[in-house]
């Protein structure tokens, strides 16, 4: 049985429906935190085959800075399978 992956993206548009802009273009589930000024937001996203990535974007969605990319290399074997230690 194949499991579905839920993908979410965030977009913005004017009240008249014009000027649509995709703020989070990457595939994945996104979590946003808006800065107090509203000029920037932190976007943390991931999906089952992509470890969490955290970036800072401006109010138009332009990528300004990559804060962190989770390193899961110690959890993945050379063949792509997950490694687990026995207790």
C-alpha positions in Angstrom: 0.0 0.0 0.0 1.4 3.4 -1.0 1.2 6.2 1.5 0.4 9.7 0.3 2.7 12.6 1.3 1.0 15.8 2.2 2.6 18.8 0.7 1.8 22.3 1.8 2.9 25.6 0.4 2.2 29.2 1.5 1.2 31.9 -0.9 -0.1 35.5 -0.7 -2.3 37.7 -2.9 -4.1 41.0 -2.9 -7.7 41.3 -1.6 -8.8 41.6 -5.2 -7.2 38.3 -6.0 -4.3 39.8 -8.0 -0.6 39.8 -7.3 -0.4 36.2 -6.3 3.1 35.1 -5.0 4.3 31.8 -3.8 6.1 32.4 -0.5 7.3 28.8 0.2 8.1 27.1 -3.2 9.8 24.0 -1.9 7.9 20.7 -1.7 7.3 19.8 2.0 5.3 20.7 5.1 6.1 24.3 6.1 6.0 25.9 9.5 6.2 29.7 9.4 7.1 32.3 12.1 6.6 36.0 11.3 9.0 38.6 12.6 7.5 41.3 14.9 8.0 43.9 12.0 6.3 41.6 9.5 9.2 42.2 7.1 10.6 38.7 7.4 9.6 35.1 8.3 11.3 31.9 9.4 10.3 29.0 7.2 11.1 25.5 8.6 10.1 22.7 6.2 10.7 19.0 5.7 9.1 15.9 4.2 9.6 12.2 4.8 12.6 12.0 2.5 14.0 15.4 3.3 15.4 16.4 6.7 14.2 19.7 8.2 15.6 22.9 6.6 15.2 26.3 8.3 15.5 29.5 6.2 14.8 33.2 6.6 12.7 34.9 3.8 11.6 38.4 3.2 7.9 39.3 3.0 7.8 38.5 -0.7 9.2 35.0 -0.1 12.8 35.7 -1.3 15.3 33.4 0.3 17.7 35.5 2.4 19.6 33.1 4.6 19.7 29.3 5.3 19.8 28.9 9.1 20.1 25.2 9.3 19.9 21.9 7.3 19.5 18.9 9.6 22.3 16.4 9.2 21.0 12.8 9.2 24.0 11.3 7.5 24.8 9.2 10.6 21.3 7.7 10.5 21.4 6.6 6.8 23.4 3.7 5.6 25.3 3.8 2.2 22.4 1.8 0.6 19.9 4.5 1.7 18.3 2.4 4.5 18.0 3.8 8.0 20.5 2.7 10.7 19.3 1.9 14.2 21.4 0.8 17.1 20.1 -2.1 19.2 19.7 -1.3 22.8 
